[in-house]
Amino acid sequence: MNLFLNYLVVAALFALVLAPVALGLARERRIDRQLRDAARREAEPTETGSRVVFSQETRTVGSAQCPLLS
């Protein structure tokens, strides 16, 4: 009986130590999934009338807009 209680205490301590890690991993996976879904929604074409318009734009900053002028 004493051996069983020792194993039970070790298992409980192991669970207490790993619980925050498991919760953090679950949270990270949820955030990654939300970011991936948002990126997919931005890249989907949206139809307006007879033409298809992509909502994802190419953004450039500074001198990268026109290499001939820089």
HELIX and SHEET records of a PDB file:
HELIX    1   1 ASN A    2  ALA A   43  1                                  42    
HELIX    2   2 GLY A   62  GLN A   65  5                                   4    
SHEET    1   A 2 PRO A  45  THR A  48  0                                        
SHEET    2   A 2 ARG A  51  PHE A  54 -1                                        
END                                                                             
